[in-house]
Every structure is written in structure tokens, then in C-alpha cells.
């Protein structure tokens, strides 16, 4: 079997099962994905440029920016610290490829081991595939897709965000990915969340083939809970019935409104609308009001988790990085 050394990226919409997929993949003895989303690659590449000269002075400036990222804040919270080995390797970095491999390798769960395939789980990188592919021509992408109606209620329940904006983003984002299969050929794959939880072995075998590794039975089980929120919170098993939850919590009119916002992509991806028979576009005023509400909800969420000062700082750093576009 041909050898693949990474990196690969797990992408998708928030609340689509990316954490579950990351933790199942990490069960393979050769796969190492950090437990924290990086999130910073597009912003740093845009700031310094794809042809950045990694000389000593500029390289030091880049790493100083890296140490200010929400990613670094998060990995410190789970026990990572910079050691002499990292500093020494930092001095040898000469391009973006080496920079990314250093970060993903060092902060991954199998740091220091040989014959490891490095990966990253950052859902919103679905908007930056061309940029990432330009840095890592051999990169692979695993795109996990979930029913927009279930994503919408999950976003509302966990973060108190507007479920109609979640559906609107789902439709627009998925609409941009239609050509990736053809464009990237063997380096891009789509899987359904619903298939993952109901046919975990079949899906993990497919992904093993995609990543050019031998399937390992451990990939079908969890060593610890993958979720901090929702119905799968605290469970170290794959919850096989965690789907079509919208049927129990939404009214007919709410389901229809979500389906009308996502209709074309639902049909393309073979999600069956129950009540809608056409797509309806959101007005600019609707989108603005949803965005304003979500920004407020996000700030409140981070303040509740981290306190006022750290919560505000984290929110603005993360969203500043998240909304810098990188080539898509």
C-alpha cells in the first residue's frame, strides 16, 4: 500500500460530528490529531504571505503570533507546554509545510512517535481548502456532513445561536464544495454523520483506505467521551440513534422553514425534505439580524466558560482569525 504521511483535515459544519470522527481516527496507532482545533493557518498565511521568507527574525515574529492564538491558549489549558525540543525544531522551520507539521506533530496525542500520519480537526477549514491545498499539495480532506435540521437545533441548544442562520450557513457552505470531489480527485471524501454512527466499521474501513492505512478495529470504539455537549455528552460509545432529533423538538412550520433555506443542497445530498418543495432565499435583513444575535450569544458563551476578560479576549481572537478568508 502506498504510504501517506499527511497532513489530512477533518472538516464540516459545527455540530456535524467532527469531534466524534477525530476521536475515532485517533484510536488508530498511526494517526495523530490534536484535541484542539488549530484555526490559525488561514490568518497567519494571509498575514505573512504564501511565499513567506522564514529567516530567523521573521520566523521569530511568526511564532510570537502563534503563541497568541486561541489554539495555543487551549492546548495550554489541557497541559501542553513548550519544551527545549520544540524550541530547537522551531529554529529549523523553513516553510509553511514544516511549520504546520511541527505544530500538528508536537501538539498531537502521539507526539514523538515514528510513522505517524498527522491530521487536524478544524470544521470551518471547509472554507479554506484551496489555501490548504496550496501549502500541502498532498493534503487530504475528510468532509463529514450532517442533516441540517439536526445541526440547526444542536447549534441552538448548545450555544443559543439562531437555528435559521445555522441552516443558511450550512446551505451556502455545502454549495461551495460540490466541485471538490472532481477537483481534488483522490484527496477529498464526503461521509454522512448518520452513516458514521449507524455503520461505524464500514465508514472507518472506507476512511482507512482513503488515508492509505490498514484498518484497525480500535477505530470503531471510543476510549473516552467525544462530546462535552448534547445527547452524547459524557458517553464513551458511539450513540447510534443520535439522528432525526428535529422530529421531536421542532414544529412543522419550523422544519419547513429550515428545509426551505437548505432545499437545493438537501436534495443534492439526499436528505429528504418533509414539508418544503422549493427553496426560499433569506433577506439581507434576516441575515444581519441572525448574525447580530449569534455574535451576542457567542460572547455570552465564552464569558460563561472563561470569565469576562478571558472570554472577550478569546472571542475576538478566534473570530478575527475565523473570518479572515484565505483563498476560497
C-alpha angles and dihedrals in degrees: 000000000000113000122243118193100183159189104202128171130217106211139172143110120311112273091022098118101270092136092051091048092047092052093047091050091047089059088073110095091229100047125086122181120167114245089230126068111245098212095166105085098090093046095048094044090050092049097047101026132240091269093051114162106232096206118151098266097044092041089056090051090051093052091047087057090047091055088057095056124110086239092063091044089054098046090052089055091058094049108272119138133174114259136185092269092058092047091050093050090046089063092058097053110118104165145017093267092058092042092055094044091051093052097043093043097046097045096040122103093250097048113165097017122123129240092026125155108217122215143171132216110207111141099200092057082089082089094054107047096124091052093048091046091053090055096041109027091184094050120129128209129212109196114195115198128195134188105278092222092060092042090052096054091043091054089050095047097045104036102015089239127152110275093206091057088049089055091045091053091045091055096045095044096046089047089062094055099059094101099044095090091059095036097050097027107185095012100069129060135174123210130179120238088219090057092046095057096042100037103026098155094049092049094045091050089052091050092047089057090046091053091044095240134121114264113254120201091223088071089076095061138056125234091199138004112293096200134065093183142037131024093322093055113134095001120126093197132079104261101224097190097050094120142090089028089145089075090068101042109032131072122235091255092051092049091048092050091051091048093050090054092051103027102122095047093043089056093046092050093043098246105147116231112220101199111005122086099176142028123257123197123229116239122238090248091054092050092048093049091048091049093050092049092048093049090054092047092049092051091050091049094053093044090052091050101040109017129257101291099040093037094056092043092050093047095052094043093049096044093044088057095040095055098046103103119223112196105311 
